[in-house]
Structures are given as structure tokens and as C-alpha cells.
Amino acid sequence: MADNSTTDAAAKSSRASGHPVPVREGEGGDHSLVDGKGTFFDGQPTVDGVGGMVMPALGFGTYKLTSTEARRMVAEAIDLGCRHIDTAQMYDNEDGVGLGMVDAGVDRDELFITTKIDNSNHDPADLVQSFDRSLVDLGTDYVDLLLIHWPVRWQIINATLAALVQVQASGRAHHIGVSNFTVDQLEQVKGLAPLDTLQVECHVYLQQHELRRWCNEHGWAFTAYTPLVRGAVFGDDTIRDIAAGHGATAGQVALAWLLAQPGVSAIPRTSNSEHLIDNWSARRLRLTDDELRRLDRLDRGDRQVDPEGAPWR
Ligand SMILES: NC(=O)c1ccc[n+]([C@@H]2O[C@H](COP(=O)([O-])OP(=O)(O)OC[C@H]3O[C@@H](n4cnc5c(N)ncnc54)[C@H](OP(=O)(O)O)[C@@H]3O)[C@@H](O)[C@H]2O)c1
């Protein structure tokens, strides 16, 4: 399917933000793959999972957006050409995401929608019932990806995963995965269900080499959350210096670094329309090997999301 929206988005981006970025291979007419990415989804590079999952590499996150904001921003993101939307029961905005999808007017099968099971819904009956509510709120018969949000009830993980598999078998979740699991936990669950994705915090300051290597070795997709370090990248001298050389923003450089990593997708969030256009344009930015190495050196184990009871504590 042709992706004229990418050209439109780039044009809008230059106009609105003054941050034109070089064209990235793998979109538009030339369908050669971007390094480390899988196939294509609506003309966009993807990250593919061992279970046949095809996830657009650059998506849109909705944490902290109210339903009203989520509706507006999701519609705008889809209008720009973004096809991958990330929400969660915990975000209390699935209804807004659903309405944004309706407003955008794109066929359901052109979208990749992820939601996550809340920490309070790990009991199998709760998981199934709460997921039914999620589908109603999202206004869809299925999600593309359903995740366990946090490994908070390890004593019943087998039953929780069995319920996840049951939902998948019903056709209401095309793919299933986990979030915020450690390598040790991935090792324990990998044979229990046909999981094929991990979503964790990952960015230039927390590069997650071990988890990324594990996912690459097992054919799992890896989704980087908090990719902009919640805005901290905009004050970083190294990132700003690299950005200046491309006429880009620091946020675009931080996202381009993630998208240059094999098997990695990123889901930046914004409530601002101009920021959305900037972020969406990041997929067209190609960093040099030297710039990628400079960004590699920023790794410092700096976490934004570190709640009480997190499995790495
Ligand atoms: N699985 C999990 O446990 C988990 C945990 C955390 C996050 N997530 C997912 O990952 C997504 C992204 O993470 P996040 O929302 O925590 O953080 P993030 O995307 O790293 O950063 C969001 C912050 O950056 C700002 N921002 C975004 N684009 C900008 C731009 N172009 N210029 C200037 N500022 C910009 C936003 O402010 P403005 O609104 O003003 O633009 C917001 O304050 C979430 O929305 C959620 O979907 C998952």
C-alpha cells in the first residue's frame, strides 16, 4: 500500500517546526530496509516478532494523556501517517484512543494498537473481563498486541499467562507480550506462552543492552518506552550538537538513535501538535556511524520509571 502520508508529514513538519530532516531510506518509493528493521507496515519500517507480529517501528505513546487529549492526539498522529498507538488500562484513556481512531477514519486493519493489562487484573477472570472492557472502550474487536504491564504477581504468573493465551486464541489479541520484565523473568516465561515482544524503558541514558540482546536472540520485538527521557534529551549538549548538524531537534536525534538499533521500536508521547510533527519526522533522520557512537557513550543507567516493587530493584 502506498504511503503518501509520509511525504505529507515531512512537508508539514518543515512548515510547522522549521526542522527539516534528511530523507531516511526505506520509505516512499525506495523500499530498501532500514538497518535492523523487519518488513513494512503501510510503507513504514517495522520491528517483527517471532510469532508473525509486524509492528511499525515508530509509534505514539499515550501515558498521562486524558481521554480528551488522547482522542485529539491519536487522531492527529494517525492523520500524519503514524500507525502504531500504545495505551494501557492503567492510563484510563482507552476510550479516547478509540474515539481518536474513529475520528481519523482509517481502516482498522491499517492500525497497530497495543494495550496492557493493569496490575489489578492478573487473576485470569479479571484479565479476561477487564480486557473485554478495554475492547469496548477502544471500539474494536481486537488489539494487535496485548501486554502484561508489570510482573507484579509472580506467584500466579502461569495462570495470568494462560489467560493471555486464552484471549489470543479467541482472536481478540493478535499478539501477546510482556512489559517491565527482567532477563531472568523472560527466561522463566519464554516457554509458557507464545510471547513475542518486550516493552521496557530504553533511551540514550538507559540503553538496555542485555534486554535488547535477549530479544534479538529470541526473535522478540523490543519496544522502547520513555524514548525522550521525558524531555531530558532536549537539554543534553551532545545530543543538541548532533541535532544542530542535521537541522534537527534533540528529540529527533534521540528517536533516530533508537530506530537505528536492530529490532527496536519507540513510542514517544506528546500532548502538543507541533511536537508530534517533530517526533514523527524523526524516522527520516539518518545518523552517521560516528554520531551513533557518540550517542552510545551517553549510556549511564539513568531510569525515569522505577516504582516500588519494580523487578530490577
Ligand atoms: N510499559 C510501561 O510501563 C510504560 C511506562 C512508561 C511509558 N510507557 C509508554 O511509553 C510512552 C512514552 O513514554 P513517556 O510518555 O513516559 O515519556 P517520553 O515520550 O519520553 O516523554 C514525554 C515528554 O516529552 C515531551 N515531549 C515530547 N515530544 C517533545 C518535543 N518534540 N519537544 C519537546 N518536548 C517533547 C512531552 O511534553 P509535551 O506533551 O509538552 O510535548 C512529555 O513531557 C508512554 O506515553 C507510554 O505509552 C510505557
PDBQT file of the ligand as one rigid body, heavy atoms in Angstrom, charges set to zero:
ROOT
HETATM    1  N1  LIG A 401       5.109  -0.153  29.783  1.00  0.00    +0.000 N 
HETATM    2  C1  LIG A 401       5.305   0.778  30.693  1.00  0.00    +0.000 C 
HETATM    3  O1  LIG A 401       5.386   0.508  31.912  1.00  0.00    +0.000 OA
HETATM    4  C2  LIG A 401       5.448   2.208  30.256  1.00  0.00    +0.000 A 
HETATM    5  C3  LIG A 401       5.986   3.146  31.142  1.00  0.00    +0.000 A 
HETATM    6  C4  LIG A 401       6.130   4.457  30.700  1.00  0.00    +0.000 A 
HETATM    7  C5  LIG A 401       5.748   4.807  29.402  1.00  0.00    +0.000 A 
HETATM    8  N2  LIG A 401       5.200   3.874  28.577  1.00  0.00    +0.000 N 
HETATM    9  C6  LIG A 401       4.757   4.229  27.205  1.00  0.00    +0.000 C 
HETATM   10  O2  LIG A 401       5.786   4.964  26.556  1.00  0.00    +0.000 OA
HETATM   11  C7  LIG A 401       5.264   6.226  26.128  1.00  0.00    +0.000 C 
HETATM   12  C8  LIG A 401       6.362   7.280  26.124  1.00  0.00    +0.000 C 
HETATM   13  O3  LIG A 401       6.925   7.458  27.399  1.00  0.00    +0.000 OA
HETATM   14  P1  LIG A 401       6.619   8.740  28.322  1.00  0.00    +0.000 P 
HETATM   15  O4  LIG A 401       5.296   9.291  27.945  1.00  0.00    +0.000 OA
HETATM   16  O5  LIG A 401       6.792   8.308  29.712  1.00  0.00    +0.000 OA
HETATM   17  O6  LIG A 401       7.817   9.746  28.009  1.00  0.00    +0.000 OA
HETATM   18  P2  LIG A 401       8.529  10.368  26.715  1.00  0.00    +0.000 P 
HETATM   19  O7  LIG A 401       7.796  10.025  25.475  1.00  0.00    +0.000 OA
HETATM   20  O8  LIG A 401       9.978  10.037  26.817  1.00  0.00    +0.000 OA
HETATM   21  O9  LIG A 401       8.438  11.931  27.008  1.00  0.00    +0.000 OA
HETATM   22  C9  LIG A 401       7.210  12.617  27.050  1.00  0.00    +0.000 C 
HETATM   23  C10 LIG A 401       7.545  14.062  27.440  1.00  0.00    +0.000 C 
HETATM   24  O10 LIG A 401       8.364  14.662  26.426  1.00  0.00    +0.000 OA
HETATM   25  C11 LIG A 401       7.758  15.872  25.988  1.00  0.00    +0.000 C 
HETATM   26  N3  LIG A 401       7.938  15.955  24.545  1.00  0.00    +0.000 N 
HETATM   27  C12 LIG A 401       7.551  15.049  23.627  1.00  0.00    +0.000 A 
HETATM   28  N4  LIG A 401       7.898  15.432  22.396  1.00  0.00    +0.000 NA
HETATM   29  C13 LIG A 401       8.517  16.609  22.524  1.00  0.00    +0.000 A 
HETATM   30  C14 LIG A 401       9.102  17.518  21.596  1.00  0.00    +0.000 A 
HETATM   31  N5  LIG A 401       9.144  17.238  20.279  1.00  0.00    +0.000 N 
HETATM   32  N6  LIG A 401       9.638  18.677  22.073  1.00  0.00    +0.000 NA
HETATM   33  C15 LIG A 401       9.642  18.941  23.405  1.00  0.00    +0.000 A 
HETATM   34  N7  LIG A 401       9.108  18.115  24.336  1.00  0.00    +0.000 NA
HETATM   35  C16 LIG A 401       8.550  16.956  23.901  1.00  0.00    +0.000 A 
HETATM   36  C17 LIG A 401       6.298  15.761  26.349  1.00  0.00    +0.000 C 
HETATM   37  O11 LIG A 401       5.771  17.045  26.606  1.00  0.00    +0.000 OA
HETATM   38  P3  LIG A 401       4.647  17.684  25.620  1.00  0.00    +0.000 P 
HETATM   39  O12 LIG A 401       3.390  16.920  25.880  1.00  0.00    +0.000 OA
HETATM   40  O13 LIG A 401       4.600  19.103  26.038  1.00  0.00    +0.000 OA
HETATM   41  O14 LIG A 401       5.151  17.533  24.222  1.00  0.00    +0.000 OA
HETATM   42  C18 LIG A 401       6.332  14.927  27.617  1.00  0.00    +0.000 C 
HETATM   43  O15 LIG A 401       6.551  15.761  28.734  1.00  0.00    +0.000 OA
HETATM   44  C19 LIG A 401       4.129   6.488  27.117  1.00  0.00    +0.000 C 
HETATM   45  O16 LIG A 401       3.276   7.521  26.705  1.00  0.00    +0.000 OA
HETATM   46  C20 LIG A 401       3.512   5.124  27.202  1.00  0.00    +0.000 C 
HETATM   47  O17 LIG A 401       2.696   4.880  26.062  1.00  0.00    +0.000 OA
HETATM   48  C21 LIG A 401       5.079   2.573  28.975  1.00  0.00    +0.000 A 
ENDROOT
TORSDOF 0
